[in-house]
Amino acid sequence: MLEIARTWVEGWTVSRRTPKPVDVPWGLRIAVGQPAQRVRHVLRDADAEVARGLVDSITEPATWVKAFLEPDVMEPWFGSGWHPTEPGFLMGVDLRPSAVRPPDGYTVITETADAVTYVRVLTAGGELAARGQLALTGAAGVFDQISTEQAHQRLGLGTLVMDTLTNAAVDNEVETGLLGATLQGRALYETLDWKVIAPLTGYIHRPVAL
């Protein structure tokens, strides 16, 4: 689990173009540098004493703490000023090539830059309908930022994005896929044979309204 967690975090930083994660006593620290997420800490074990020490030391707004634990395990560590994120899940799959067939009226655009493959599904008029990206770490392909615009949901475009990214990973001889899923996203990924590896629970210190 520790190596899977590191691989996912490393792929996330490649995808989001942040600095590489830094090893710290509680796990990994990422200097994200965004207004809504300045620093992200990812816990790599369930040591409550170490986790509480980290939480108590944090004063900077928009600092995130994530862990592969159930919410009821983490909740006692956080006091006032901390807010839970949407429940999430770390998921994985053994990658296999997929047939890609865009629905009528849609086009798939694939571009790769700096170890990240970007997929966009466009309407006939050139409007964005769905998107996603894939970061390659060598050990795995980390799928990220998968979304479908509301007006184009329930048309199979999410599956289309996932299949296109899967083929890009397989073309690069990557056999394992990893991603962090929301509850809604989990429902889609499970139809594509992805499995939950662990819960992914997060808290934000003094979130910044954008």
PyMOL CGO cylinders between C-alpha atoms (Angstrom):
from pymol import cmd
from pymol.cgo import CYLINDER

trace = [
    CYLINDER, 0.00, 0.00, 0.00, 2.83, 2.43, 0.80, 0.3, 1, 1, 1, 1, 1, 1,
    CYLINDER, 2.83, 2.43, 0.80, 4.36, 2.06, -2.65, 0.3, 1, 1, 1, 1, 1, 1,
    CYLINDER, 4.36, 2.06, -2.65, 0.97, 2.36, -4.35, 0.3, 1, 1, 1, 1, 1, 1,
    CYLINDER, 0.97, 2.36, -4.35, 0.33, 5.54, -2.37, 0.3, 1, 1, 1, 1, 1, 1,
    CYLINDER, 0.33, 5.54, -2.37, 3.69, 7.01, -3.38, 0.3, 1, 1, 1, 1, 1, 1,
    CYLINDER, 3.69, 7.01, -3.38, 3.12, 6.15, -7.03, 0.3, 1, 1, 1, 1, 1, 1,
    CYLINDER, 3.12, 6.15, -7.03, -0.28, 7.85, -7.02, 0.3, 1, 1, 1, 1, 1, 1,
    CYLINDER, -0.28, 7.85, -7.02, 1.10, 10.95, -5.31, 0.3, 1, 1, 1, 1, 1, 1,
    CYLINDER, 1.10, 10.95, -5.31, 4.05, 11.16, -7.70, 0.3, 1, 1, 1, 1, 1, 1,
    CYLINDER, 4.05, 11.16, -7.70, 1.71, 10.82, -10.68, 0.3, 1, 1, 1, 1, 1, 1,
    CYLINDER, 1.71, 10.82, -10.68, -0.62, 13.47, -9.24, 0.3, 1, 1, 1, 1, 1, 1,
    CYLINDER, -0.62, 13.47, -9.24, 2.26, 15.94, -9.01, 0.3, 1, 1, 1, 1, 1, 1,
    CYLINDER, 2.26, 15.94, -9.01, 3.29, 15.23, -12.60, 0.3, 1, 1, 1, 1, 1, 1,
    CYLINDER, 3.29, 15.23, -12.60, -0.29, 15.72, -13.78, 0.3, 1, 1, 1, 1, 1, 1,
    CYLINDER, -0.29, 15.72, -13.78, -0.78, 18.95, -11.81, 0.3, 1, 1, 1, 1, 1, 1,
    CYLINDER, -0.78, 18.95, -11.81, 2.74, 20.22, -12.61, 0.3, 1, 1, 1, 1, 1, 1,
    CYLINDER, 2.74, 20.22, -12.61, 3.63, 20.84, -8.99, 0.3, 1, 1, 1, 1, 1, 1,
    CYLINDER, 3.63, 20.84, -8.99, 7.05, 20.29, -7.38, 0.3, 1, 1, 1, 1, 1, 1,
    CYLINDER, 7.05, 20.29, -7.38, 7.92, 16.68, -6.59, 0.3, 1, 1, 1, 1, 1, 1,
    CYLINDER, 7.92, 16.68, -6.59, 6.65, 15.33, -3.25, 0.3, 1, 1, 1, 1, 1, 1,
    CYLINDER, 6.65, 15.33, -3.25, 9.07, 15.58, -0.35, 0.3, 1, 1, 1, 1, 1, 1,
    CYLINDER, 9.07, 15.58, -0.35, 9.45, 12.80, 2.23, 0.3, 1, 1, 1, 1, 1, 1,
    CYLINDER, 9.45, 12.80, 2.23, 8.49, 13.91, 5.75, 0.3, 1, 1, 1, 1, 1, 1,
    CYLINDER, 8.49, 13.91, 5.75, 7.95, 11.92, 8.98, 0.3, 1, 1, 1, 1, 1, 1,
    CYLINDER, 7.95, 11.92, 8.98, 4.19, 11.58, 8.37, 0.3, 1, 1, 1, 1, 1, 1,
    CYLINDER, 4.19, 11.58, 8.37, 4.39, 10.78, 4.68, 0.3, 1, 1, 1, 1, 1, 1,
    CYLINDER, 4.39, 10.78, 4.68, 4.69, 13.17, 1.74, 0.3, 1, 1, 1, 1, 1, 1,
    CYLINDER, 4.69, 13.17, 1.74, 4.49, 16.95, 1.44, 0.3, 1, 1, 1, 1, 1, 1,
    CYLINDER, 4.49, 16.95, 1.44, 3.63, 18.77, -1.80, 0.3, 1, 1, 1, 1, 1, 1,
    CYLINDER, 3.63, 18.77, -1.80, 4.08, 22.51, -2.26, 0.3, 1, 1, 1, 1, 1, 1,
    CYLINDER, 4.08, 22.51, -2.26, 1.09, 22.91, -4.59, 0.3, 1, 1, 1, 1, 1, 1,
    CYLINDER, 1.09, 22.91, -4.59, 1.22, 26.70, -4.56, 0.3, 1, 1, 1, 1, 1, 1,
    CYLINDER, 1.22, 26.70, -4.56, -2.38, 27.34, -5.64, 0.3, 1, 1, 1, 1, 1, 1,
    CYLINDER, -2.38, 27.34, -5.64, -4.71, 29.81, -3.87, 0.3, 1, 1, 1, 1, 1, 1,
    CYLINDER, -4.71, 29.81, -3.87, -7.17, 27.07, -2.92, 0.3, 1, 1, 1, 1, 1, 1,
    CYLINDER, -7.17, 27.07, -2.92, -4.46, 24.52, -2.10, 0.3, 1, 1, 1, 1, 1, 1,
    CYLINDER, -4.46, 24.52, -2.10, -1.13, 25.90, -0.99, 0.3, 1, 1, 1, 1, 1, 1,
    CYLINDER, -1.13, 25.90, -0.99, 0.30, 22.75, 0.59, 0.3, 1, 1, 1, 1, 1, 1,
    CYLINDER, 0.30, 22.75, 0.59, -0.88, 19.15, 0.52, 0.3, 1, 1, 1, 1, 1, 1,
    CYLINDER, -0.88, 19.15, 0.52, 0.21, 16.57, 3.10, 0.3, 1, 1, 1, 1, 1, 1,
    CYLINDER, 0.21, 16.57, 3.10, -0.43, 12.90, 2.35, 0.3, 1, 1, 1, 1, 1, 1,
    CYLINDER, -0.43, 12.90, 2.35, -0.22, 10.58, 5.34, 0.3, 1, 1, 1, 1, 1, 1,
    CYLINDER, -0.22, 10.58, 5.34, 1.26, 7.18, 4.59, 0.3, 1, 1, 1, 1, 1, 1,
    CYLINDER, 1.26, 7.18, 4.59, 0.38, 5.37, 7.82, 0.3, 1, 1, 1, 1, 1, 1,
    CYLINDER, 0.38, 5.37, 7.82, -2.25, 5.47, 10.56, 0.3, 1, 1, 1, 1, 1, 1,
    CYLINDER, -2.25, 5.47, 10.56, -0.09, 6.73, 13.45, 0.3, 1, 1, 1, 1, 1, 1,
    CYLINDER, -0.09, 6.73, 13.45, -2.57, 8.97, 15.26, 0.3, 1, 1, 1, 1, 1, 1,
    CYLINDER, -2.57, 8.97, 15.26, 0.07, 10.67, 17.43, 0.3, 1, 1, 1, 1, 1, 1,
    CYLINDER, 0.07, 10.67, 17.43, 2.17, 11.69, 14.42, 0.3, 1, 1, 1, 1, 1, 1,
    CYLINDER, 2.17, 11.69, 14.42, -0.93, 12.82, 12.51, 0.3, 1, 1, 1, 1, 1, 1,
    CYLINDER, -0.93, 12.82, 12.51, -2.18, 14.94, 15.43, 0.3, 1, 1, 1, 1, 1, 1,
    CYLINDER, -2.18, 14.94, 15.43, 1.26, 16.54, 15.73, 0.3, 1, 1, 1, 1, 1, 1,
    CYLINDER, 1.26, 16.54, 15.73, 1.12, 17.54, 12.06, 0.3, 1, 1, 1, 1, 1, 1,
    CYLINDER, 1.12, 17.54, 12.06, -2.42, 18.89, 12.31, 0.3, 1, 1, 1, 1, 1, 1,
    CYLINDER, -2.42, 18.89, 12.31, -1.65, 20.92, 15.43, 0.3, 1, 1, 1, 1, 1, 1,
    CYLINDER, -1.65, 20.92, 15.43, 1.40, 22.48, 13.73, 0.3, 1, 1, 1, 1, 1, 1,
    CYLINDER, 1.40, 22.48, 13.73, -0.49, 23.78, 10.70, 0.3, 1, 1, 1, 1, 1, 1,
    CYLINDER, -0.49, 23.78, 10.70, -1.44, 27.47, 10.65, 0.3, 1, 1, 1, 1, 1, 1,
    CYLINDER, -1.44, 27.47, 10.65, -1.43, 28.33, 6.94, 0.3, 1, 1, 1, 1, 1, 1,
    CYLINDER, -1.43, 28.33, 6.94, -4.85, 28.60, 5.24, 0.3, 1, 1, 1, 1, 1, 1,
    CYLINDER, -4.85, 28.60, 5.24, -5.67, 26.30, 2.31, 0.3, 1, 1, 1, 1, 1, 1,
    CYLINDER, -5.67, 26.30, 2.31, -3.47, 23.51, 3.65, 0.3, 1, 1, 1, 1, 1, 1,
    CYLINDER, -3.47, 23.51, 3.65, -4.79, 20.04, 2.84, 0.3, 1, 1, 1, 1, 1, 1,
    CYLINDER, -4.79, 20.04, 2.84, -4.25, 16.78, 4.71, 0.3, 1, 1, 1, 1, 1, 1,
    CYLINDER, -4.25, 16.78, 4.71, -5.13, 13.54, 2.89, 0.3, 1, 1, 1, 1, 1, 1,
    CYLINDER, -5.13, 13.54, 2.89, -4.92, 9.94, 4.08, 0.3, 1, 1, 1, 1, 1, 1,
    CYLINDER, -4.92, 9.94, 4.08, -5.97, 6.48, 2.97, 0.3, 1, 1, 1, 1, 1, 1,
    CYLINDER, -5.97, 6.48, 2.97, -8.26, 6.05, 5.97, 0.3, 1, 1, 1, 1, 1, 1,
    CYLINDER, -8.26, 6.05, 5.97, -11.98, 6.05, 6.75, 0.3, 1, 1, 1, 1, 1, 1,
    CYLINDER, -11.98, 6.05, 6.75, -13.43, 9.44, 7.77, 0.3, 1, 1, 1, 1, 1, 1,
    CYLINDER, -13.43, 9.44, 7.77, -14.36, 8.28, 11.27, 0.3, 1, 1, 1, 1, 1, 1,
    CYLINDER, -14.36, 8.28, 11.27, -10.70, 7.40, 11.94, 0.3, 1, 1, 1, 1, 1, 1,
    CYLINDER, -10.70, 7.40, 11.94, -9.45, 10.86, 10.97, 0.3, 1, 1, 1, 1, 1, 1,
    CYLINDER, -9.45, 10.86, 10.97, -12.22, 13.07, 12.30, 0.3, 1, 1, 1, 1, 1, 1,
    CYLINDER, -12.22, 13.07, 12.30, -10.96, 13.19, 15.93, 0.3, 1, 1, 1, 1, 1, 1,
    CYLINDER, -10.96, 13.19, 15.93, -7.61, 14.62, 14.76, 0.3, 1, 1, 1, 1, 1, 1,
    CYLINDER, -7.61, 14.62, 14.76, -9.14, 17.87, 13.46, 0.3, 1, 1, 1, 1, 1, 1,
    CYLINDER, -9.14, 17.87, 13.46, -10.58, 20.78, 15.38, 0.3, 1, 1, 1, 1, 1, 1,
    CYLINDER, -10.58, 20.78, 15.38, -12.05, 24.17, 14.53, 0.3, 1, 1, 1, 1, 1, 1,
    CYLINDER, -12.05, 24.17, 14.53, -10.87, 25.70, 11.29, 0.3, 1, 1, 1, 1, 1, 1,
    CYLINDER, -10.87, 25.70, 11.29, -10.70, 22.33, 9.53, 0.3, 1, 1, 1, 1, 1, 1,
    CYLINDER, -10.70, 22.33, 9.53, -13.28, 21.26, 6.94, 0.3, 1, 1, 1, 1, 1, 1,
    CYLINDER, -13.28, 21.26, 6.94, -13.71, 17.79, 5.37, 0.3, 1, 1, 1, 1, 1, 1,
    CYLINDER, -13.71, 17.79, 5.37, -13.38, 17.39, 1.63, 0.3, 1, 1, 1, 1, 1, 1,
    CYLINDER, -13.38, 17.39, 1.63, -15.75, 15.30, -0.43, 0.3, 1, 1, 1, 1, 1, 1,
    CYLINDER, -15.75, 15.30, -0.43, -15.27, 11.57, 0.34, 0.3, 1, 1, 1, 1, 1, 1,
    CYLINDER, -15.27, 11.57, 0.34, -12.89, 9.91, -2.09, 0.3, 1, 1, 1, 1, 1, 1,
    CYLINDER, -12.89, 9.91, -2.09, -11.33, 6.60, -3.03, 0.3, 1, 1, 1, 1, 1, 1,
    CYLINDER, -11.33, 6.60, -3.03, -7.97, 5.44, -4.34, 0.3, 1, 1, 1, 1, 1, 1,
    CYLINDER, -7.97, 5.44, -4.34, -8.72, 3.07, -7.21, 0.3, 1, 1, 1, 1, 1, 1,
    CYLINDER, -8.72, 3.07, -7.21, -6.66, 0.84, -9.47, 0.3, 1, 1, 1, 1, 1, 1,
    CYLINDER, -6.66, 0.84, -9.47, -6.96, -1.42, -12.51, 0.3, 1, 1, 1, 1, 1, 1,
    CYLINDER, -6.96, -1.42, -12.51, -4.92, -3.71, -14.74, 0.3, 1, 1, 1, 1, 1, 1,
    CYLINDER, -4.92, -3.71, -14.74, -4.91, -1.83, -18.04, 0.3, 1, 1, 1, 1, 1, 1,
    CYLINDER, -4.91, -1.83, -18.04, -6.07, -3.46, -21.25, 0.3, 1, 1, 1, 1, 1, 1,
    CYLINDER, -6.07, -3.46, -21.25, -6.50, -1.89, -24.72, 0.3, 1, 1, 1, 1, 1, 1,
    CYLINDER, -6.50, -1.89, -24.72, -9.99, -0.58, -25.42, 0.3, 1, 1, 1, 1, 1, 1,
    CYLINDER, -9.99, -0.58, -25.42, -11.90, 0.15, -28.61, 0.3, 1, 1, 1, 1, 1, 1,
    CYLINDER, -11.90, 0.15, -28.61, -12.56, 3.89, -28.93, 0.3, 1, 1, 1, 1, 1, 1,
    CYLINDER, -12.56, 3.89, -28.93, -15.73, 4.88, -30.77, 0.3, 1, 1, 1, 1, 1, 1,
    CYLINDER, -15.73, 4.88, -30.77, -16.84, 8.51, -30.35, 0.3, 1, 1, 1, 1, 1, 1,
    CYLINDER, -16.84, 8.51, -30.35, -20.61, 9.05, -30.57, 0.3, 1, 1, 1, 1, 1, 1,
    CYLINDER, -20.61, 9.05, -30.57, -21.88, 10.87, -33.64, 0.3, 1, 1, 1, 1, 1, 1,
    CYLINDER, -21.88, 10.87, -33.64, -21.20, 14.58, -33.41, 0.3, 1, 1, 1, 1, 1, 1,
    CYLINDER, -21.20, 14.58, -33.41, -18.12, 14.29, -31.18, 0.3, 1, 1, 1, 1, 1, 1,
    CYLINDER, -18.12, 14.29, -31.18, -14.38, 14.27, -31.88, 0.3, 1, 1, 1, 1, 1, 1,
    CYLINDER, -14.38, 14.27, -31.88, -11.53, 13.09, -29.64, 0.3, 1, 1, 1, 1, 1, 1,
    CYLINDER, -11.53, 13.09, -29.64, -8.36, 15.20, -29.48, 0.3, 1, 1, 1, 1, 1, 1,
    CYLINDER, -8.36, 15.20, -29.48, -5.25, 13.69, -27.83, 0.3, 1, 1, 1, 1, 1, 1,
    CYLINDER, -5.25, 13.69, -27.83, -2.10, 15.65, -27.02, 0.3, 1, 1, 1, 1, 1, 1,
    CYLINDER, -2.10, 15.65, -27.02, 1.00, 14.77, -24.96, 0.3, 1, 1, 1, 1, 1, 1,
    CYLINDER, 1.00, 14.77, -24.96, 3.45, 17.13, -23.29, 0.3, 1, 1, 1, 1, 1, 1,
    CYLINDER, 3.45, 17.13, -23.29, 6.02, 16.51, -20.55, 0.3, 1, 1, 1, 1, 1, 1,
    CYLINDER, 6.02, 16.51, -20.55, 4.82, 12.99, -19.63, 0.3, 1, 1, 1, 1, 1, 1,
    CYLINDER, 4.82, 12.99, -19.63, 1.16, 14.07, -19.46, 0.3, 1, 1, 1, 1, 1, 1,
    CYLINDER, 1.16, 14.07, -19.46, -1.40, 13.00, -22.06, 0.3, 1, 1, 1, 1, 1, 1,
    CYLINDER, -1.40, 13.00, -22.06, -4.45, 15.23, -22.41, 0.3, 1, 1, 1, 1, 1, 1,
    CYLINDER, -4.45, 15.23, -22.41, -7.72, 14.05, -23.93, 0.3, 1, 1, 1, 1, 1, 1,
    CYLINDER, -7.72, 14.05, -23.93, -10.51, 16.39, -24.95, 0.3, 1, 1, 1, 1, 1, 1,
    CYLINDER, -10.51, 16.39, -24.95, -13.86, 15.42, -26.45, 0.3, 1, 1, 1, 1, 1, 1,
    CYLINDER, -13.86, 15.42, -26.45, -15.24, 18.23, -28.60, 0.3, 1, 1, 1, 1, 1, 1,
    CYLINDER, -15.24, 18.23, -28.60, -18.64, 18.83, -30.13, 0.3, 1, 1, 1, 1, 1, 1,
    CYLINDER, -18.64, 18.83, -30.13, -19.09, 19.44, -33.85, 0.3, 1, 1, 1, 1, 1, 1,
    CYLINDER, -19.09, 19.44, -33.85, -18.97, 23.14, -33.01, 0.3, 1, 1, 1, 1, 1, 1,
    CYLINDER, -18.97, 23.14, -33.01, -15.65, 22.82, -31.18, 0.3, 1, 1, 1, 1, 1, 1,
    CYLINDER, -15.65, 22.82, -31.18, -17.06, 23.14, -27.65, 0.3, 1, 1, 1, 1, 1, 1,
    CYLINDER, -17.06, 23.14, -27.65, -15.51, 21.09, -24.83, 0.3, 1, 1, 1, 1, 1, 1,
    CYLINDER, -15.51, 21.09, -24.83, -17.78, 18.20, -23.83, 0.3, 1, 1, 1, 1, 1, 1,
    CYLINDER, -17.78, 18.20, -23.83, -15.46, 16.01, -21.73, 0.3, 1, 1, 1, 1, 1, 1,
    CYLINDER, -15.46, 16.01, -21.73, -11.82, 15.86, -20.74, 0.3, 1, 1, 1, 1, 1, 1,
    CYLINDER, -11.82, 15.86, -20.74, -9.17, 13.99, -18.76, 0.3, 1, 1, 1, 1, 1, 1,
    CYLINDER, -9.17, 13.99, -18.76, -5.44, 13.54, -18.45, 0.3, 1, 1, 1, 1, 1, 1,
    CYLINDER, -5.44, 13.54, -18.45, -2.88, 10.85, -17.73, 0.3, 1, 1, 1, 1, 1, 1,
    CYLINDER, -2.88, 10.85, -17.73, 0.51, 11.17, -16.03, 0.3, 1, 1, 1, 1, 1, 1,
    CYLINDER, 0.51, 11.17, -16.03, 3.08, 8.42, -16.56, 0.3, 1, 1, 1, 1, 1, 1,
    CYLINDER, 3.08, 8.42, -16.56, 5.38, 7.58, -13.66, 0.3, 1, 1, 1, 1, 1, 1,
    CYLINDER, 5.38, 7.58, -13.66, 6.99, 4.45, -15.04, 0.3, 1, 1, 1, 1, 1, 1,
    CYLINDER, 6.99, 4.45, -15.04, 5.31, 2.27, -12.40, 0.3, 1, 1, 1, 1, 1, 1,
    CYLINDER, 5.31, 2.27, -12.40, 1.78, 3.29, -13.34, 0.3, 1, 1, 1, 1, 1, 1,
    CYLINDER, 1.78, 3.29, -13.34, -0.44, 5.62, -15.27, 0.3, 1, 1, 1, 1, 1, 1,
    CYLINDER, -0.44, 5.62, -15.27, -2.22, 8.09, -12.99, 0.3, 1, 1, 1, 1, 1, 1,
    CYLINDER, -2.22, 8.09, -12.99, -5.57, 9.21, -14.40, 0.3, 1, 1, 1, 1, 1, 1,
    CYLINDER, -5.57, 9.21, -14.40, -6.65, 12.70, -13.36, 0.3, 1, 1, 1, 1, 1, 1,
    CYLINDER, -6.65, 12.70, -13.36, -9.08, 15.57, -13.94, 0.3, 1, 1, 1, 1, 1, 1,
    CYLINDER, -9.08, 15.57, -13.94, -11.73, 13.37, -15.57, 0.3, 1, 1, 1, 1, 1, 1,
    CYLINDER, -11.73, 13.37, -15.57, -14.90, 15.38, -16.17, 0.3, 1, 1, 1, 1, 1, 1,
    CYLINDER, -14.90, 15.38, -16.17, -17.91, 15.69, -18.46, 0.3, 1, 1, 1, 1, 1, 1,
    CYLINDER, -17.91, 15.69, -18.46, -19.78, 18.93, -19.01, 0.3, 1, 1, 1, 1, 1, 1,
    CYLINDER, -19.78, 18.93, -19.01, -23.31, 18.75, -17.61, 0.3, 1, 1, 1, 1, 1, 1,
    CYLINDER, -23.31, 18.75, -17.61, -25.00, 19.19, -20.99, 0.3, 1, 1, 1, 1, 1, 1,
    CYLINDER, -25.00, 19.19, -20.99, -23.14, 16.15, -22.35, 0.3, 1, 1, 1, 1, 1, 1,
    CYLINDER, -23.14, 16.15, -22.35, -23.50, 13.69, -19.49, 0.3, 1, 1, 1, 1, 1, 1,
    CYLINDER, -23.50, 13.69, -19.49, -24.98, 10.19, -19.83, 0.3, 1, 1, 1, 1, 1, 1,
    CYLINDER, -24.98, 10.19, -19.83, -23.74, 9.86, -23.40, 0.3, 1, 1, 1, 1, 1, 1,
    CYLINDER, -23.74, 9.86, -23.40, -20.74, 7.65, -22.66, 0.3, 1, 1, 1, 1, 1, 1,
    CYLINDER, -20.74, 7.65, -22.66, -18.21, 10.45, -22.96, 0.3, 1, 1, 1, 1, 1, 1,
    CYLINDER, -18.21, 10.45, -22.96, -16.60, 9.68, -19.59, 0.3, 1, 1, 1, 1, 1, 1,
    CYLINDER, -16.60, 9.68, -19.59, -15.99, 6.13, -20.74, 0.3, 1, 1, 1, 1, 1, 1,
    CYLINDER, -15.99, 6.13, -20.74, -14.65, 7.46, -24.03, 0.3, 1, 1, 1, 1, 1, 1,
    CYLINDER, -14.65, 7.46, -24.03, -12.10, 9.62, -22.18, 0.3, 1, 1, 1, 1, 1, 1,
    CYLINDER, -12.10, 9.62, -22.18, -11.06, 6.74, -19.94, 0.3, 1, 1, 1, 1, 1, 1,
    CYLINDER, -11.06, 6.74, -19.94, -10.67, 4.33, -22.85, 0.3, 1, 1, 1, 1, 1, 1,
    CYLINDER, -10.67, 4.33, -22.85, -8.59, 6.84, -24.81, 0.3, 1, 1, 1, 1, 1, 1,
    CYLINDER, -8.59, 6.84, -24.81, -6.31, 7.47, -21.82, 0.3, 1, 1, 1, 1, 1, 1,
    CYLINDER, -6.31, 7.47, -21.82, -6.04, 3.72, -21.20, 0.3, 1, 1, 1, 1, 1, 1,
    CYLINDER, -6.04, 3.72, -21.20, -4.84, 3.16, -24.74, 0.3, 1, 1, 1, 1, 1, 1,
    CYLINDER, -4.84, 3.16, -24.74, -2.25, 5.91, -24.33, 0.3, 1, 1, 1, 1, 1, 1,
    CYLINDER, -2.25, 5.91, -24.33, -0.95, 4.20, -21.20, 0.3, 1, 1, 1, 1, 1, 1,
    CYLINDER, -0.95, 4.20, -21.20, -0.83, 0.78, -22.86, 0.3, 1, 1, 1, 1, 1, 1,
    CYLINDER, -0.83, 0.78, -22.86, 1.00, 2.28, -25.85, 0.3, 1, 1, 1, 1, 1, 1,
    CYLINDER, 1.00, 2.28, -25.85, 3.66, 3.38, -23.33, 0.3, 1, 1, 1, 1, 1, 1,
    CYLINDER, 3.66, 3.38, -23.33, 3.87, -0.17, -21.89, 0.3, 1, 1, 1, 1, 1, 1,
    CYLINDER, 3.87, -0.17, -21.89, 2.18, 0.83, -18.64, 0.3, 1, 1, 1, 1, 1, 1,
    CYLINDER, 2.18, 0.83, -18.64, 0.11, -2.00, -17.15, 0.3, 1, 1, 1, 1, 1, 1,
    CYLINDER, 0.11, -2.00, -17.15, -1.38, -0.42, -14.01, 0.3, 1, 1, 1, 1, 1, 1,
    CYLINDER, -1.38, -0.42, -14.01, -3.79, 2.49, -13.68, 0.3, 1, 1, 1, 1, 1, 1,
    CYLINDER, -3.79, 2.49, -13.68, -4.37, 4.52, -10.52, 0.3, 1, 1, 1, 1, 1, 1,
    CYLINDER, -4.37, 4.52, -10.52, -6.69, 7.41, -9.72, 0.3, 1, 1, 1, 1, 1, 1,
    CYLINDER, -6.69, 7.41, -9.72, -8.34, 9.31, -6.91, 0.3, 1, 1, 1, 1, 1, 1,
    CYLINDER, -8.34, 9.31, -6.91, -12.11, 9.12, -7.37, 0.3, 1, 1, 1, 1, 1, 1,
    CYLINDER, -12.11, 9.12, -7.37, -15.10, 11.02, -6.02, 0.3, 1, 1, 1, 1, 1, 1,
    CYLINDER, -15.10, 11.02, -6.02, -18.22, 9.10, -5.05, 0.3, 1, 1, 1, 1, 1, 1,
    CYLINDER, -18.22, 9.10, -5.05, -19.81, 9.98, -8.40, 0.3, 1, 1, 1, 1, 1, 1,
    CYLINDER, -19.81, 9.98, -8.40, -16.67, 9.08, -10.33, 0.3, 1, 1, 1, 1, 1, 1,
    CYLINDER, -16.67, 9.08, -10.33, -16.35, 5.76, -8.53, 0.3, 1, 1, 1, 1, 1, 1,
    CYLINDER, -16.35, 5.76, -8.53, -19.64, 4.62, -10.06, 0.3, 1, 1, 1, 1, 1, 1,
    CYLINDER, -19.64, 4.62, -10.06, -18.27, 5.17, -13.57, 0.3, 1, 1, 1, 1, 1, 1,
    CYLINDER, -18.27, 5.17, -13.57, -14.88, 3.62, -12.92, 0.3, 1, 1, 1, 1, 1, 1,
    CYLINDER, -14.88, 3.62, -12.92, -16.36, 0.47, -11.38, 0.3, 1, 1, 1, 1, 1, 1,
    CYLINDER, -16.36, 0.47, -11.38, -18.26, -0.15, -14.62, 0.3, 1, 1, 1, 1, 1, 1,
    CYLINDER, -18.26, -0.15, -14.62, -14.82, -0.15, -16.29, 0.3, 1, 1, 1, 1, 1, 1,
    CYLINDER, -14.82, -0.15, -16.29, -13.47, -2.78, -13.84, 0.3, 1, 1, 1, 1, 1, 1,
    CYLINDER, -13.47, -2.78, -13.84, -11.56, -0.38, -11.60, 0.3, 1, 1, 1, 1, 1, 1,
    CYLINDER, -11.56, -0.38, -11.60, -11.40, -1.52, -7.96, 0.3, 1, 1, 1, 1, 1, 1,
    CYLINDER, -11.40, -1.52, -7.96, -11.24, 0.46, -4.73, 0.3, 1, 1, 1, 1, 1, 1,
    CYLINDER, -11.24, 0.46, -4.73, -7.84, 0.06, -3.07, 0.3, 1, 1, 1, 1, 1, 1,
    CYLINDER, -7.84, 0.06, -3.07, -8.45, 2.33, -0.08, 0.3, 1, 1, 1, 1, 1, 1,
    CYLINDER, -8.45, 2.33, -0.08, -10.61, 5.22, 1.09, 0.3, 1, 1, 1, 1, 1, 1,
    CYLINDER, -10.61, 5.22, 1.09, -9.16, 8.67, 0.42, 0.3, 1, 1, 1, 1, 1, 1,
    CYLINDER, -9.16, 8.67, 0.42, -10.21, 11.14, 3.11, 0.3, 1, 1, 1, 1, 1, 1,
    CYLINDER, -10.21, 11.14, 3.11, -9.19, 14.76, 3.27, 0.3, 1, 1, 1, 1, 1, 1,
    CYLINDER, -9.19, 14.76, 3.27, -9.43, 17.90, 5.42, 0.3, 1, 1, 1, 1, 1, 1,
    CYLINDER, -9.43, 17.90, 5.42, -8.68, 21.52, 4.54, 0.3, 1, 1, 1, 1, 1, 1,
    CYLINDER, -8.68, 21.52, 4.54, -7.44, 24.10, 7.04, 0.3, 1, 1, 1, 1, 1, 1,
    CYLINDER, -7.44, 24.10, 7.04, -9.29, 27.41, 6.64, 0.3, 1, 1, 1, 1, 1, 1,
    CYLINDER, -9.29, 27.41, 6.64, -10.42, 26.96, 3.01, 0.3, 1, 1, 1, 1, 1, 1,
    CYLINDER, -10.42, 26.96, 3.01, -10.04, 30.00, 0.78, 0.3, 1, 1, 1, 1, 1, 1,
    CYLINDER, -10.04, 30.00, 0.78, -13.16, 31.14, -1.09, 0.3, 1, 1, 1, 1, 1, 1,
    CYLINDER, -13.16, 31.14, -1.09, -12.42, 31.79, -4.75, 0.3, 1, 1, 1, 1, 1, 1,
]
cmd.load_cgo(trace, "trace")
